[in-house]
Amino acid sequence: MPKTSQEASGTVTRVVRLLQQLAECDETTIKALAEKLDLPASTVHRLLHLLAAHDLVERVPGGAGYRSR
């Protein structure tokens, strides 16, 4: 089922907020991002994987965190 315009807009807003948070720190965890953004950790995880697939974020080598590219 296709997303409505309002649902897609909400996703874009969450992605932008996520990228803004990543830009403000060297690296961070899913848990920390979820708390700062007031989002479920599962949503943050899904968005990070989407952004990583487009080379916009990366996992920190040898760590549990993420950072922007």
C-alpha positions in Angstrom: 0.0 0.0 0.0 1.5 3.4 -1.0 2.2 5.9 1.7 0.0 9.0 1.9 1.5 12.4 1.5 1.3 13.0 5.2 3.0 9.7 6.1 5.8 10.4 3.6 6.2 13.9 5.0 6.5 12.5 8.5 9.3 10.2 7.3 11.2 13.0 5.7 10.9 15.1 8.8 12.3 12.2 10.9 15.2 11.6 8.5 16.1 15.3 8.5 16.0 15.4 12.3 18.2 12.3 12.5 20.7 13.7 10.1 20.8 17.0 12.1 21.6 15.0 15.3 24.3 13.0 13.6 25.9 16.3 12.2 26.1 17.6 15.8 28.3 14.8 17.1 31.2 12.6 16.1 29.3 9.4 16.7 26.3 8.2 18.6 24.2 5.1 19.3 20.7 4.1 18.3 19.6 4.4 21.9 21.0 7.9 22.3 19.4 9.0 19.0 16.1 7.5 19.9 16.1 9.3 23.2 17.1 12.7 21.7 14.5 12.4 18.9 11.8 10.8 21.0 11.4 8.0 18.5 11.3 4.2 19.0 14.7 2.6 18.7 13.3 0.4 16.0 12.4 3.4 13.9 15.9 4.9 14.3 17.4 1.6 13.4 15.3 1.4 10.2 16.1 4.9 9.2 19.9 4.5 9.8 19.9 1.4 7.6 18.1 3.3 4.9 20.6 6.2 5.1 23.5 3.8 5.2 22.3 2.1 2.0 22.6 5.5 0.4 26.1 6.2 1.9 24.8 9.1 4.1 25.7 7.4 7.4 28.0 4.7 8.4 28.6 2.4 11.4 31.7 3.3 13.4 34.3 0.6 12.7 34.8 -1.6 15.8 32.1 0.3 17.7 28.4 0.3 18.3 27.8 3.8 17.0 26.9 5.6 13.8 28.2 8.8 12.3 27.4 10.9 9.2 29.6 10.5 6.2 
